[in-house]
Each structure stands twice: as C-alpha cells, then as structure tokens.
Amino acid sequence: VGETFSTNYSDYVVKPVTSGGGANSGRFSQDQVEEARELISRIHNLGVAAIVQPYLTSVDERGEIDLVFFNEVFDHAIIKGPVLKKNVTEEFHEEYHPNPQPYTPSSEEILLAEKALSISPTTEKLLHARIDMATDNNGNPSIIEVEYLDPVLFLDTSPGSVERYAQAIASRII
C-alpha cells in the first residue's frame, strides 16, 4: 500500500492480495494506466494491498491450470478458460471458473505446485490447497495464485475426489 504504480508489462492484472472469484480484479494494457490506478485506489480503500502481475497470454490460448491437493498430496487437476477479459474491469466477473475440464498435469507442473506448498506460511499440513498456474512466455509453468482458504476444489471433475477429500478430513479427526 502506498507504492507508486508503474509497469512495463504489455498486459497485466491488478487484484487484491486476498480475494475470490475475480472480485475487484481487472486486466489492463499499457495504455490503461489511469484505469489501473483507479482500481488500485479502490482496493486500497477496502483496506487491502493490491498486487500487479503480468497477464500470461497462454491463459487465453491454452487455459489456466489448477492443481488440487489434499493433505499436501496431489489429487487432481483441471484446465479452464480465462476469467479476466481484456479491457473489462468489472467488480465481479460473471464466470469464476469458465468451462473446467479434467487435466493431466506434467511432472514439472506437479513439482512446481509441490514447491509452492513447501513454503506455506503455516507449520501445520494443509487440509486442502489449489495451485493455479499457466505457461509463461518461455513455455514454462508459472504460478498465478495459491489458494489455501476456501478454494474451489472442482470435486465434480474427478471421479472419487469427494471420497478422497472425505478421507483427508477423516484422517485429521480420527
């Protein structure tokens, strides 16, 4: 909060450091600095810090990949369409997770997600987590977001995932 905004990204995302479903998030191009500043100001007025990150165009071309973990063990993944549309700065987006489909991640994608989980700010094992990623401009997986609190887990896209999630919960209370 309070830092001067500037970016060299051709397309970029402005969003609260903590949010859900694309709320108070927007995708901008370099000629939309004033609009981006207005959204940053609105986010700050909510008492939250804003982050600015490059928009990975592979999300438009290929999709966003979400890997789901139970008790820090990979369970399943999906690929979905883009949430943020270019030049649209809605406060809430109509479709939070457009067209989720089952996805088989590469070993490199799983390894990156596991590394993200290994630096979790908690010392307790996480019951669930979702690691969202896309391919960067060099073709490498890149983390977009880490969801620890109340993530959508796409249980309906992976047969048996409801039961596996129930087992993960039971393992903590039995």
HUJOKA-V330518 format. One line per field, one symbol per residue. ss: DSSP state (2 for helix, 1 for strand, 0 for the rest). psi: psi as a letter, one per 30 degrees, with the letter a starting at -180 (. if undefined). Layout:
BEGIN
ss=???
psi=???
END
This chain:
BEGIN
ss=000000000011111100000000011112222222222222222000011111000222200111111100111111110000000000000000000011000022222222222200000000011111111000001111111000000022200022222222222220
psi=kflkkllgkeklkkllfkakggkhllkllfgheeeeeeeeeeeeffgkkkkklkkjffeeeelkkkkkkkhgkkelllkllkekkkgjhlekkejeikhkkkkjlleeeeeeeeeeefgkflfkkkellkjkllkafggkkkkekkjejhlkfhfffjkfeeeeeeeeeefff.
END
